[in-house]
Amino acid sequence: MLLKRSRSWLPQSRWKYWLKPWQHVDWLLFCLPIGLTIFGGIMICSAELNQGLTDWWWHWLIGGTGCILALVLARLRYEYLLQWHWFTYTLTNLSLIAVMAIGHSAKGAQRWIGVFGFNVQPSEFAKVGIIITLAALLHKRTASSLDNVFRALAITAIPWGLVFLQPDLATSLVFGAIVLGMLYWANANPGWLILMISPIVAAILFSIPWPFAISFSKDLNFGPLGLIWSIAMGIVGWRTLPWRRFGLGCMGALSLNLLGGELGIFVWNHLLKEYQRDRLTSFINPKADPLGSAYHQIQSRIAIGAGQLWGQGLFKGPMTQLNFVPEQHTDFIFSVVGEEFGFIGCLLVLVVFCLLCLRLLHVAQTAKDNFGSLLAIGVLSAILFQVIVNIGMTVGLAPVAGIPLPWISYGRSAMLANFIALGIVESVANFRQKQKYWS
């Protein structure tokens, strides 16, 4: 009788032993991306059904590889990243430099490197690299002082500039979202963050040809909204900057916004490619160029509207099956969801992403140290920004920025980078409590 008991106990003991390293993993956080990956493969299959392509198969294969990689990372202590964060930062910058030196171009941008016959996009992995670097910098020296804020911005400036020069405007915007989110979580004054983005707003307001505006240059017009914005930023500077003198605050904010306006106009006219400028402006008035820069967005909106409440049905969307929407398996994958599953399908996808973001926020709040909390917030900032921009551009509420929808759009480098980020966050969740078997 004793022998039978030992035999029945042995498999259960082994099962618990093998699950021990993952017993504190957030399984809901892990299963949600897997569900999105499976659903994304089905959407890619529908988008390419009449094209003879098999990207859906690669999507699932890379997704499965990413799942295994995430599980391995979840079992390793995330604290080890602290010892290697400068190595990670150096490797990130070297990979971005390599793209400019030996990378190959496609669609007007040089973003890919050939590795063993596969095209790898280092800028996707650079998102993870900058999250690790900023978390390591801010976990001890928080962003409660301007010195630490400028230090974090200086560290980010190098990979951001390399990505921008590829040119990859979309990924550089994701970098900005990551930095703002992590600085806010690291106790940066919200007013400082507003002042950081104020030059971008100023560049937009000052480029509008207002009547009776004061012209500082050929393209810079100091109109009524620019004046109101500058005064508002002066008040913010007076209330939040270390020197609390109204005159210095106003003059500093005014100078910052004028400089930002000039730099914004210069970037717009001389650094951005023509197709990038068209993408940023076509969503405001799609009818101005319906067969050119606005074609993607117009077709996407038609496809989503055709889905109505319940959708046309899987593999039955006319716009999708007749290939009316360009780049539908990548940037515009959400239009497939809208046409074939309707408003209900789109709503369910949004609910899944909301749950995913809430779980990331929960891990950040319950992490045992600042480093782990900042890692989770960095991943949350990147995912949330990409979801908002991608869905916004497919429905006409944001410019076409070329940002994929995480775990649903086809993209091998983006898929692996997302699962690496997920594995790091799962490691933070897994080691929230001190575990005896790892001591």
Buried (B, 14 or more C-beta within 10 A) or exposed (E): EEEEEEEEEEEEEEEEEEEBBBEBBBEEBBEBBBEBBBBBBBBBBBBBBEEEBEBBEBBBEBBEBBBEBBBEBBBBEBBEBBEEBEEBBEBBBEBBBEBEEEBEEEEEBBBBBEEEEEBBBBBBBBBBBBBBBBBBBBBEEBBEBBEBBEBBBEBBEBBBEBBBBBBBBBBBBBBBBBBBBBBBBBEBBEBBBBBBEBBBBBBBBBBEEBEEBEEEEEBBBBBEBBBEBBEBBBBBBBEBBEEEEEEBBBEBBBEBBBEBBBBBBEEBEEEBEEBBBBBBBBBEEBEEBEEEBBBBBBBBBBBBBBBEEEBBEBEEBEBBBEBBBEBBBBBBBBBBBBBBBBBEBBEEBBEBBEEBBEBBBBBBEBBEBBBBBBBBBBBBBBBBBBBBBBBBBBBBEBBBBBBBBBBBBBBBBBBBBBBBBBBBBBBBBBBBEEBEEEE
